[in-house]
Amino acid sequence: MSVNALSDRINNLSVSQTLAMAAKARELTALGKDIISLSLGEPDFNTPDFIKEAAKTAIDENWSTYPPVDGYLELKQAIIKKFQRDNGLTYQPANIVVSTGAKQSLYNIAQAMINEGDEVILPAPYWVSYYEIIKMAGGIPVVVPTSVATDFKITAAQLQEAITPKTKMMWFSSPCNPSGSVYSKEELTGLVEVLKNHEQIYVVSDEIYEHINFSGTYCSIGSIPGMFDRTITVNGVAKAFAMTGWRIGYIGAPEFIAKACTKLQGQVTSGANSIAQRATIAALEADPSEIKYMVDAFHKRRDLVMKLVNDIPGLKVNEPEGAFYVFPDVSYFFGKTLNGTLIKDADDLALYLLEYANVATVTGAAFGNPNCIRLSYATSEEILTEAFKRIKEVLKEQ
C-alpha cells in the first residue's frame, strides 16, 4: 500500500515525540539495554485505593450500559463542586462535558471552534499535541517564544503583539507541560487586560497539573472578571490522581461550546468509559489532601533534580513550580562535539543522551522551544540520581 492512499490530513500529522521516545526506550530495554526513561509524563504512583474501590463497586452495581455522551449527571455534579471549591468557577451541568481523556477534550474544542485559517496563539513551550490538534482543525498556530530567563511565561506585551484580526483563541497550560511554570494571579490579570480589548478571542486553559503545584497558590484564568464566558477550562484525573490509563478528562465551558463538543463526541466516541466515570466521582469528591503524599513526593524530587541539574555545567534551568518536569536550556552544547558526536540541536542532544547515557528525554523542539530538552522526574529519587549522574558524565567536554 502506498502512502498516497492516505489522507493529506494524516500525512501532514506529526508523531507525538513524547510517545515516540517512550516507545524507543521500551525497544532498547527489550534488547537488554539499561535504559532510564525520563520521557513520558506519567506518575509512578498507583491509583489510590479509595478510587479503585469505587470502580469495583461500580462493576458490582452493573454500571455497564452506555453512559450519556457528555457524562453521568453525578459526575458532572462532582466536577461542578470541584470547580467551585478549587477554582472559584460556577458552572451548571450544561456547561460540563466528560471525555475520554483531556486530550479528547482538547480535540473536541478545536474541531468545534476553529475554522480554516483561524489563528491560535500558543505561548511556547506548549504541550506537544496542541500544535497538531490545532493544525488538524485547519487552524494556524501562532507560536510566541519565551525563555528560561522569563520562567517560560508569555508577557502581556507579547500577547498584544501576537494578536491579529484572524486571532480566534489562545491555548496554554498552567502548571505548564513541559516547563513546570505556574502563572500567578497577577500575571494572568495582565494577560486579561489585553484580552479585554479583543472580545473575539477565547482562551483554552489546560489545568490538568493544577494539584501538582508547589507555589502555594493557584488561579484559573476563567475566575478573573471578564473571562468566565470566554474561557474553556480543561482538566482531568490522569496526573494528580495517577489515573492515566482510566482516560477521563472534562471541560467547563460556555453552554454553546459544551453543546458543540457533545455533538461532535456523539459521532466519534460517545460517552467515556462508564466504570472510569464512577471512579472519577470518588476522586473529585475527595478532599485534595488525599493526594498530598504524591504532591509532596514530586516536590521533594523537584528539589533534588534542581540540585542535580545545577551541578551539570552548560545546563540552564528555571525552578518549576508545578507538574513533574524540568526543561533545561541546552543550547550551550550546540556546535560542540561530544564523544565524537556533533551536537547541532536539541534533537541531536536527546539522541546523544539516549545512546551514550542510556537516558531517554524529549527534544524541546516538540514543545516549540528548540533550545531545550524535557526530563520527567516522575520516578524514584534513586533512579533520578543515577540518570543525572549518567547525563553529567556524558556531557563532559572532551
Solvent accessible surface area in square Angstrom, and as a share of the most:
residue,aa,sasa,rsa
1,M,227,1.01
2,S,61,0.39
3,V,92,0.53
4,N,131,0.67
5,A,69,0.54
6,L,100,0.50
7,S,53,0.34
8,D,108,0.56
9,R,157,0.57
10,I,86,0.44
11,N,67,0.35
12,N,98,0.50
13,L,56,0.28
14,S,63,0.41
15,V,107,0.62
16,S,25,0.16
17,Q,74,0.33
18,T,11,0.06
19,L,95,0.47
20,A,37,0.29
21,M,24,0.11
22,A,4,0.03
23,A,36,0.28
24,K,88,0.37
25,A,3,0.02
26,R,147,0.54
27,E,100,0.45
28,L,27,0.13
29,T,74,0.43
30,A,90,0.70
31,L,145,0.72
32,G,67,0.64
33,K,85,0.36
34,D,89,0.46
35,I,23,0.12
36,I,18,0.09
37,S,54,0.35
38,L,3,0.01
39,S,0,0.00
40,L,56,0.28
41,G,12,0.11
42,E,74,0.33
43,P,11,0.07
44,D,70,0.36
45,F,49,0.21
46,N,122,0.63
47,T,15,0.09
48,P,11,0.07
49,D,100,0.52
50,F,67,0.28
51,I,0,0.00
52,K,68,0.29
53,E,92,0.41
54,A,24,0.19
55,A,8,0.06
56,K,109,0.46
57,T,66,0.39
58,A,3,0.03
59,I,104,0.53
60,D,112,0.58
61,E,106,0.48
62,N,113,0.58
63,W,74,0.26
64,S,88,0.57
65,T,106,0.62
66,Y,205,0.78
67,P,20,0.13
68,P,63,0.40
69,V,45,0.26
70,D,36,0.19
71,G,4,0.03
72,Y,19,0.07
73,L,95,0.47
74,E,75,0.34
75,L,0,0.00
76,K,13,0.05
77,Q,81,0.36
78,A,2,0.01
79,I,0,0.00
80,I,32,0.16
81,K,130,0.55
82,K,4,0.02
83,F,0,0.00
84,Q,89,0.39
85,R,107,0.39
86,D,36,0.19
87,N,11,0.06
88,G,48,0.46
89,L,1,0.00
90,T,83,0.48
91,Y,6,0.02
92,Q,110,0.49
93,P,46,0.29
94,A,46,0.36
95,N,23,0.12
96,I,1,0.01
97,V,2,0.01
98,V,0,0.00
99,S,1,0.01
100,T,51,0.30
101,G,1,0.01
102,A,11,0.09
103,K,77,0.33
104,Q,23,0.10
105,S,1,0.01
106,L,1,0.01
107,Y,69,0.26
108,N,2,0.01
109,I,0,0.00
110,A,0,0.00
111,Q,64,0.28
112,A,39,0.30
113,M,20,0.09
114,I,10,0.05
115,N,101,0.52
116,E,152,0.68
117,G,27,0.25
118,D,26,0.14
119,E,24,0.11
120,V,0,0.00
121,I,1,0.00
122,L,0,0.00
123,P,9,0.05
124,A,1,0.01
125,P,6,0.03
126,Y,15,0.06
127,W,45,0.16
128,V,14,0.08
129,S,14,0.09
130,Y,1,0.00
131,Y,67,0.25
132,E,25,0.11
133,I,8,0.04
134,I,0,0.00
135,K,75,0.32
136,M,53,0.24
137,A,16,0.12
138,G,14,0.14
139,G,7,0.06
140,I,81,0.41
141,P,20,0.13
142,V,38,0.22
143,V,56,0.32
144,V,9,0.05
145,P,93,0.58
146,T,14,0.08
147,S,46,0.30
148,V,30,0.17
149,A,94,0.73
150,T,69,0.40
151,D,38,0.20
152,F,7,0.03
153,K,23,0.10
154,I,8,0.04
155,T,63,0.37
156,A,36,0.28
157,A,76,0.59
158,Q,55,0.25
159,L,0,0.00
160,Q,80,0.36
161,E,150,0.67
162,A,15,0.11
163,I,22,0.11
164,T,52,0.30
165,P,135,0.85
166,K,127,0.54
167,T,3,0.02
168,K,48,0.20
169,M,0,0.00
170,M,0,0.00
171,W,0,0.00
172,F,10,0.04
173,S,8,0.05
174,S,4,0.02
175,P,0,0.00
176,C,8,0.05
177,N,9,0.04
178,P,0,0.00
179,S,0,0.00
180,G,0,0.00
181,S,1,0.00
182,V,6,0.04
183,Y,9,0.03
184,S,41,0.26
185,K,123,0.52
186,E,130,0.58
187,E,72,0.32
188,L,1,0.01
189,T,49,0.28
190,G,26,0.25
191,L,2,0.01
192,V,0,0.00
193,E,91,0.41
194,V,17,0.09
195,L,0,0.00
196,K,89,0.38
197,N,114,0.59
198,H,38,0.17
199,E,134,0.60
200,Q,81,0.36
201,I,0,0.00
202,Y,42,0.16
203,V,0,0.00
204,V,0,0.00
205,S,2,0.01
206,D,9,0.05
207,E,1,0.00
208,I,19,0.10
209,Y,6,0.02
210,E,9,0.04
211,H,39,0.17
212,I,1,0.01
213,N,26,0.14
214,F,29,0.12
215,S,42,0.27
216,G,72,0.70
217,T,103,0.60
218,Y,52,0.20
219,C,17,0.10
220,S,2,0.01
221,I,1,0.00
222,G,2,0.02
223,S,46,0.30
224,I,9,0.05
225,P,104,0.65
226,G,54,0.52
227,M,0,0.00
228,F,75,0.31
229,D,100,0.52
230,R,25,0.09
231,T,1,0.00
232,I,0,0.00
233,T,0,0.00
234,V,0,0.00
235,N,6,0.03
236,G,5,0.05
237,V,0,0.00
238,A,10,0.07
239,K,32,0.14
240,A,5,0.04
241,F,11,0.05
242,A,10,0.08
243,M,1,0.00
244,T,29,0.17
245,G,65,0.63
246,W,61,0.21
247,R,93,0.34
248,I,4,0.02
249,G,0,0.00
250,Y,1,0.00
251,I,3,0.01
252,G,0,0.00
253,A,1,0.00
254,P,19,0.12
255,E,77,0.35
256,F,121,0.50
257,I,1,0.01
258,A,2,0.01
259,K,128,0.54
260,A,34,0.26
261,C,1,0.00
262,T,33,0.19
263,K,161,0.68
264,L,45,0.23
265,Q,0,0.00
266,G,33,0.31
267,Q,160,0.71
268,V,89,0.51
269,T,65,0.38
270,S,43,0.28
271,G,17,0.16
272,A,2,0.01
273,N,91,0.47
274,S,14,0.09
275,I,36,0.18
276,A,4,0.03
277,Q,0,0.00
278,R,37,0.14
279,A,0,0.00
280,T,0,0.00
281,I,19,0.10
282,A,24,0.19
283,A,0,0.00
284,L,5,0.03
285,E,102,0.46
286,A,18,0.14
287,D,87,0.45
288,P,43,0.27
289,S,71,0.46
290,E,88,0.39
291,I,2,0.01
292,K,115,0.49
293,Y,110,0.42
294,M,3,0.01
295,V,22,0.13
296,D,66,0.34
297,A,27,0.21
298,F,1,0.00
299,H,64,0.29
300,K,125,0.53
301,R,20,0.07
302,R,17,0.06
303,D,61,0.31
304,L,40,0.20
305,V,0,0.00
306,M,21,0.09
307,K,147,0.62
308,L,38,0.19
309,V,0,0.00
310,N,101,0.52
311,D,81,0.42
312,I,5,0.02
313,P,104,0.65
314,G,21,0.20
315,L,21,0.10
316,K,114,0.48
317,V,25,0.14
318,N,12,0.06
319,E,101,0.45
320,P,0,0.00
321,E,61,0.27
322,G,0,0.00
323,A,0,0.00
324,F,0,0.00
325,Y,1,0.00
326,V,1,0.00
327,F,0,0.00
328,P,0,0.00
329,D,15,0.08
330,V,0,0.00
331,S,38,0.25
332,Y,108,0.41
333,F,1,0.00
334,F,53,0.22
335,G,59,0.57
336,K,59,0.25
337,T,77,0.45
338,L,0,0.00
339,N,64,0.33
340,G,71,0.69
341,T,42,0.24
342,L,91,0.45
343,I,0,0.00
344,K,129,0.55
345,D,53,0.28
346,A,1,0.00
347,D,60,0.31
348,D,29,0.15
349,L,0,0.00
350,A,2,0.01
351,L,105,0.52
352,Y,4,0.02
353,L,0,0.00
354,L,6,0.03
355,E,109,0.49
356,Y,91,0.34
357,A,4,0.03
358,N,37,0.19
359,V,0,0.00
360,A,0,0.00
361,T,0,0.00
362,V,2,0.01
363,T,13,0.08
364,G,0,0.00
365,A,46,0.36
366,A,17,0.13
367,F,0,0.00
368,G,20,0.19
369,N,14,0.07
370,P,80,0.51
371,N,64,0.33
372,C,1,0.01
373,I,4,0.02
374,R,3,0.01
375,L,4,0.02
376,S,4,0.03
377,Y,1,0.00
378,A,12,0.09
379,T,21,0.12
380,S,42,0.27
381,E,65,0.29
382,E,143,0.64
383,I,73,0.37
384,L,0,0.00
385,T,62,0.36
386,E,66,0.29
387,A,0,0.00
388,F,6,0.03
389,K,137,0.58
390,R,43,0.16
391,I,3,0.02
392,K,69,0.29
393,E,101,0.45
394,V,17,0.10
395,L,8,0.04
396,K,106,0.45
397,E,90,0.41
398,Q,153,0.68
